Amino acid sequence: MDIIKDNIPPTAEDAEIALLRSEHERRYFDRVLALALNIGAGLLSAGASVSRVETAVKLICLACGAKEVNVMSFPSVIICSVRLADGSEVAQLKRNYEVSNDFLKMELYNQLSRDVCSKKLTVEEGETRLEEISRTRGYKLPVTVLSGGLVAGIFTVYFGGALIDGIPAFLAGCMMMYINILLSRRDFNAYARTFVLSLLGGVTSILLCRLFIACGARCSVSMAMIGTIMVVVPGLLICNAVRDMFAGDIYSGAFEFLNGVLSILAIAAGYGASLILLNPIVVSIPPVARAGWEYYIYSTVTCLLGACAVGVMFNCSFKKILIGTGNILVTFIIFLLLQTFTGNVFLEHFVATLFAAVVAEVMARAFKAPSTIFLVPAIIVFVPGGSLYYTMNGIVTGDMAFAAQWGETAGLTLLGIAVGISVITALFQIIHPVKGKAALKRLLRKKLKQQTKHEGNLQNDCQGK
């Protein structure tokens, strides 16, 4: 009887039911794709890596019943196609115009993707939550502006400046942060914005230091400018670039790396132009010579405070900042020990970054948050702001031997950070996908059972009618 039944040609009613089912499925996946791409674009705009965005979009579509998902993401665009049960495909594209550093929104978008994948939220509830996240604001404007000033002032002292040097750097950093917020609201070109901020930061630092000197204070222009560089340095871009390249996203990683290099060039152009314009009033004062316990105390305290200020500047939740302080402190102690006993620039940055990356990955899985939130504050102190400034200063003044010396130091520092991140990224790419594939297989088996049950109920309803 079953064989005879299977050979009966489909009736017009069966064809109509199949057509209605196909149209319903297509409309449903239009919404699923729109939700997934909006979440992915939110992650991108908050500063998440491309590999994380692609994973989030793919898992959302698979969790909602897609048979096959093909997704490709770049820092400026996400493209995704979904194969449906009848063999047809639905494809959408989402353009991303702005990439910022907003750790709070990154965490919220990441949690939203988890909730949609685990079926804690329906597509409609996910759309509502998406709107809520887009309206979410972290710290108030005065707090964000002050965080920029604190980053500049604290890192001025960290890189060898006196406490008095931190005052003009603090004022210049507040001004830079406020202007950055204003320009970002007007969709100002990212490279032009970096150049303008660097130029204003350099000019303001020179003028304020000159004013302090005129009042009788001993104030270093170099130290103040080095501190303000940390407000605009593209540490997150380079971190994501290295991660994406070692996750297999070569094109996206290369695009991000080039973006970071162009940002560094914009910074060098801005500060170089300020030195050329105001060179007659620049007074060179050497950094404060600290040694022994004085050096360790100043370095450790300013590292911890500066990293926490960076967390606030990147809109990281206060709870996550407190959780990450242990990683920041232990990572820097390891760096100080290596600096004392080895003196190898590459090795000390490589090993310290290696430790910070391992702890960040473990904490990310423990607290269900992106590892970037825990990694960037821990290694931001390693970003060679001082080396970049001295390299640029040597080029401006024509002392190419001095520029080459500091350029080599900056290059070895960046190489050590990049290799450290790369090793851990590659290691966790070997470990994590095994768990991810197993979870995905369980999810697909569950979806297949649900779909089979749904089709059986639908067939019984049709036969009853």
C-alpha positions in Angstrom: 0.0 0.0 0.0 2.8 2.4 0.8 4.4 1.8 -2.6 1.2 2.5 -4.4 0.6 5.6 -2.3 4.1 6.9 -3.1 3.5 6.5 -6.8 0.4 8.6 -6.8 1.1 11.9 -8.7 0.7 15.1 -6.6 -2.6 16.8 -6.9 -3.2 20.5 -7.5 -4.0 20.9 -3.8 -0.6 19.3 -2.9 1.2 21.6 -5.4 -0.6 24.6 -3.8 0.4 23.6 -0.3 4.0 23.1 -1.4 4.0 26.6 -3.1 2.6 28.2 0.0 5.1 26.5 2.2 8.0 27.6 -0.1 6.7 31.2 0.0 6.3 31.2 3.7 9.8 29.7 4.1 11.3 32.4 1.8 9.6 35.2 3.7 10.7 33.7 7.0 14.4 33.5 5.9 14.3 37.0 4.6 13.7 38.1 8.2 16.2 35.7 9.6 18.9 36.9 7.2 18.0 40.6 7.9 18.3 39.8 11.7 21.6 37.9 11.3 23.2 40.6 9.1 22.1 43.4 11.4 23.6 41.6 14.3 26.8 41.0 12.3 26.9 44.7 11.2 26.5 45.7 14.9 29.4 43.5 15.9 31.5 45.0 13.1 30.7 48.6 14.0 31.5 47.9 17.7 35.0 46.6 16.7 34.6 42.8 16.6 36.8 40.7 14.4 35.6 39.5 11.0 35.9 35.8 12.0 33.6 36.4 14.9 31.0 38.2 12.7 31.0 35.4 10.1 30.6 32.7 12.9 27.7 34.6 14.5 25.8 35.1 11.2 26.3 31.5 10.1 25.2 30.0 13.4 22.1 32.2 13.6 20.9 31.1 10.1 21.6 27.4 10.9 19.8 27.6 14.2 16.8 29.0 12.4 16.6 26.0 10.0 18.8 26.9 7.0 20.1 23.9 5.1 23.3 25.6 4.0 24.9 29.0 4.8 27.6 30.8 2.9 28.8 34.1 4.5 31.7 36.4 3.7 32.5 39.5 5.7 34.8 42.4 5.3 35.2 45.4 7.7 32.8 47.3 5.4 30.3 44.8 4.1 28.7 41.4 4.9 27.3 39.1 2.2 25.3 36.0 3.1 23.3 33.4 1.1 21.0 30.7 2.6 19.9 27.5 0.8 16.3 26.5 1.7 14.7 23.1 1.9 13.4 23.3 -1.7 16.8 24.0 -3.1 16.3 27.7 -3.7 18.5 30.4 -2.2 17.9 33.7 -0.4 20.8 36.2 -0.3 21.3 39.6 1.3 24.0 42.2 1.7 24.6 44.6 4.5 26.9 47.6 4.3 28.8 48.8 7.3 29.9 52.4 7.3 31.5 52.9 10.7 33.9 50.9 12.8 34.4 52.2 16.4 35.5 50.8 19.7 32.4 50.1 21.7 32.9 47.1 23.9 29.5 47.3 25.6 27.6 47.0 22.3 30.0 44.3 21.2 29.1 42.3 24.3 25.3 43.0 23.8 25.3 42.0 20.1 27.3 38.9 21.0 24.8 37.9 23.7 21.9 38.5 21.3 23.4 36.1 18.8 23.8 33.5 21.5 20.2 33.9 22.6 18.9 33.6 19.0 21.0 30.5 18.4 19.9 28.8 21.6 16.2 29.6 20.9 15.9 31.8 24.0 14.5 34.4 21.6 12.4 34.2 18.5 13.1 36.1 15.4 10.5 38.7 16.3 12.0 39.1 19.9 15.5 39.3 18.4 14.4 42.2 16.1 13.0 44.0 19.2 16.2 43.4 21.2 18.2 44.6 18.2 16.4 47.9 18.3 17.0 48.2 22.0 20.7 47.6 21.6 21.0 50.2 18.8 19.6 52.8 21.2 21.9 51.7 24.1 24.3 54.2 25.4 27.2 53.5 27.8 29.0 56.1 29.8 27.8 59.6 29.7 29.6 62.2 27.5 31.5 63.9 30.3 32.8 60.5 31.5 33.9 59.5 28.0 35.6 62.8 27.5 37.4 62.5 30.8 38.5 59.0 30.0 40.3 60.3 26.9 42.1 62.9 29.0 43.0 60.2 31.6 44.5 57.9 28.9 46.7 60.7 27.6 47.7 62.0 31.1 48.4 58.6 32.6 50.4 57.2 29.6 52.4 60.4 29.6 53.7 59.5 33.0 54.1 55.8 32.0 56.4 56.7 29.1 58.7 58.7 31.3 57.0 62.0 31.8 56.8 63.9 35.1 53.5 64.4 36.8 53.4 68.0 35.6 53.6 66.7 32.0 50.4 64.8 32.5 48.4 68.0 32.9 48.7 69.4 29.4 48.4 65.9 28.0 45.1 65.4 30.0 43.7 68.7 28.7 44.7 67.8 25.1 43.3 64.3 25.5 39.9 65.6 26.7 39.7 68.0 23.7 40.7 65.2 21.3 38.0 62.8 22.7 35.3 65.4 22.5 36.1 66.4 18.9 36.3 62.7 18.0 32.8 62.2 19.3 31.5 65.2 17.3 33.2 64.1 14.1 32.0 60.5 14.4 28.4 61.7 14.6 28.9 63.5 11.3 30.2 60.4 9.5 33.6 62.1 9.0 36.1 60.1 7.0 38.1 57.9 9.4 41.5 58.7 8.1 40.8 62.4 7.9 39.4 62.3 11.4 42.6 60.6 12.7 44.7 63.2 10.9 42.7 66.1 12.4 42.7 64.7 15.9 46.5 64.0 15.6 47.2 67.6 14.3 45.0 69.1 17.0 46.5 66.9 19.7 50.1 67.9 18.7 49.3 71.6 18.4 47.4 71.7 21.7 50.2 69.8 23.5 52.9 72.1 22.3 51.0 75.3 23.1 49.9 74.1 26.6 53.5 73.0 27.4 54.8 76.3 26.2 52.3 78.1 28.4 53.4 76.0 31.4 57.0 76.7 30.7 56.2 80.5 30.5 54.7 80.2 33.9 57.9 78.7 35.3 57.0 74.9 35.2 59.4 72.4 33.6 57.1 70.7 31.1 58.1 68.2 28.3 56.4 68.6 24.9 57.6 65.2 23.8 56.1 63.4 26.8 52.7 65.2 26.5 52.5 64.4 22.8 53.4 60.7 23.4 50.5 60.5 25.9 48.0 62.0 23.4 49.1 59.5 20.7 47.5 56.7 22.8 44.1 58.3 22.4 44.1 57.7 18.6 46.5 54.7 18.2 44.8 51.8 16.3 45.6 49.0 18.7 42.2 47.2 18.2 42.5 47.3 14.4 45.9 45.6 14.4 44.8 43.1 17.0 41.7 42.1 14.9 43.8 42.0 11.7 46.2 39.4 13.1 43.4 37.3 14.5 41.5 37.3 11.3 44.5 36.4 9.1 45.3 33.4 11.4 41.6 32.4 11.5 41.8 31.9 7.7 40.3 35.3 6.7 43.4 36.5 4.8 41.6 39.1 2.7 39.7 40.6 5.6 42.8 40.5 7.9 44.9 42.1 5.2 42.3 44.8 4.7 42.2 45.5 8.5 46.0 45.5 8.7 46.2 48.0 5.8 43.5 50.1 7.6 45.7 50.1 10.7 48.8 51.1 8.8 47.0 54.0 7.1 45.8 55.1 10.5 49.3 55.1 11.8 50.4 57.1 8.8 47.6 59.6 9.4 48.8 59.9 13.1 52.4 60.4 12.0 51.3 63.1 9.4 49.2 64.9 12.0 51.8 65.0 14.7 54.6 65.6 12.2 52.7 68.6 10.8 52.3 70.1 14.3 56.0 69.8 15.0 56.9 71.4 11.7 54.4 74.3 12.2 55.4 75.0 15.8 59.0 73.9 15.8 60.4 77.3 16.8 58.6 77.2 20.2 59.2 73.5 20.9 61.5 73.0 24.0 63.1 69.6 24.3 63.3 68.2 27.8 64.5 64.6 28.4 62.2 62.1 30.1 62.4 61.5 33.8 65.1 58.9 34.7 63.5 56.4 36.9 65.3 53.3 38.2 64.8 50.5 40.7 61.7 50.4 42.8 60.6 53.9 41.6 60.5 52.7 38.0 58.5 49.5 38.9 56.0 51.4 41.1 55.4 54.2 38.6 55.1 51.7 35.7 52.8 49.2 37.4 50.4 51.9 38.8 50.2 53.9 35.5 49.8 50.7 33.5 46.8 49.5 35.6 45.2 53.0 35.7 45.8 53.6 32.0 44.4 50.2 30.9 41.3 50.9 33.0 40.9 54.3 31.4 41.2 52.7 28.0 38.4 50.3 29.0 36.2 53.3 29.9 37.2 55.1 26.6 36.2 52.0 24.7 32.8 51.9 26.5 33.6 48.6 28.3 31.2 47.8 31.2 32.6 48.6 34.7 32.1 45.0 35.7 34.2 43.6 32.8 36.9 46.2 33.6 37.2 45.0 37.2 37.2 41.3 36.0 40.1 42.1 33.6 42.3 43.9 36.1 43.9 40.7 37.2 45.0 39.8 33.6 46.3 43.4 33.1 48.4 43.3 36.3 49.9 39.8 35.9 50.6 40.4 32.2 52.5 43.5 33.0 54.5 41.9 35.8 55.6 39.2 33.4 56.6 41.9 31.0 58.6 43.7 33.7 60.4 40.5 34.7 61.3 39.7 31.1 62.4 43.3 30.5 64.7 43.1 33.6 66.3 39.8 32.9 66.4 39.5 29.1 66.3 43.0 27.6 65.0 41.4 24.4 62.3 43.7 23.0 60.6 41.0 20.8 60.7 38.3 23.5 59.3 40.4 26.3 56.3 41.5 24.2 55.8 38.1 22.7 55.7 36.2 26.0 53.6 38.8 27.8 51.1 39.0 24.9 51.0 35.2 24.8 49.9 35.0 28.4 47.4 37.8 28.0 45.8 36.1 25.0 45.5 32.8 26.8 43.8 34.3 29.8 41.5 36.4 27.6 40.4 33.3 25.7 39.7 31.5 28.9 37.8 34.4 30.5 35.8 34.9 27.3 34.5 31.3 27.6 33.9 31.6 31.3 31.9 34.9 31.1 30.4 34.3 27.6 31.9 37.5 26.2 34.2 38.3 23.3 37.9 37.8 24.2 38.7 41.2 22.7 37.2 42.9 25.8 39.7 41.2 28.0 42.7 41.2 25.6 42.9 44.8 24.4 43.2 46.5 27.9 45.8 43.9 28.9 48.1 44.7 25.9 47.3 48.3 25.2 50.3 49.4 27.3 52.6 47.5 24.9 51.5 49.7 21.9 54.7 51.5 21.0 53.4 55.1 21.3 56.8 56.4 22.5 58.7 54.6 19.8 56.3 55.8 17.1 56.7 59.4 18.3 60.5 59.3 18.4 60.6 57.7 14.9 58.4 60.4 13.5 60.4 63.1 15.4 63.7 61.8 13.9 62.2 61.9 10.4 60.9 65.5 10.9 64.3 66.7 12.3 66.3 64.9 9.7 68.0 62.5 12.1 67.5 59.3 10.2 69.8 57.2 12.4 67.7 58.2 15.4 64.5 57.4 13.4 65.8 54.1 12.3 66.8 53.1 15.9 63.3 53.8 17.3 61.6 52.5 14.2 63.3 49.1 14.7 62.1 49.1 18.4 58.6 49.9 17.3 58.7 47.2 14.6 60.0 44.5 17.0 57.3 45.5 19.6 54.5 45.2 17.1 56.0 41.9 15.8 56.1 40.5 19.3 52.5 41.4 19.9 51.3 40.1 16.5 53.1 36.8 16.9 51.8 36.3 20.5 48.2 36.9 19.4 48.7 34.7 16.3 50.0 31.7 18.2 47.1 31.7 20.7 44.6 32.3 17.9 45.9 29.4 15.9 45.9 27.2 19.0 42.3 28.0 19.9 41.2 27.6 16.3 42.4 24.0 16.6 40.7 23.4 19.9 37.5 25.4 19.6 36.1 24.2 16.3 36.0 20.6 17.6 33.5 21.7 20.3 31.8 24.0 17.8 31.2 21.3 15.2 29.9 18.9 17.8 27.4 21.5 19.1 26.4 22.3 15.5 25.7 18.7 14.7 23.5 18.4 17.8 21.7 21.5 16.8 21.1 20.2 13.2 19.9 16.9 14.4 17.4 18.6 16.7 16.2 20.8 13.9 15.9 17.8 11.6 13.7 16.0 14.1 11.5 19.1 14.6 11.1 19.6 10.9 10.2 15.9 10.3 7.6 16.1 13.1 6.2 19.4 11.6 5.9 17.8 8.1 4.2 14.8 9.6 1.7 16.9 11.4 1.1 18.9 8.2 0.5 15.8 6.2 -1.9 14.4 8.8 -3.8 17.7 8.7 -4.1 17.5 4.9 -5.2 13.9 4.9 -7.8 14.8 7.6 -9.2 17.6 5.4 
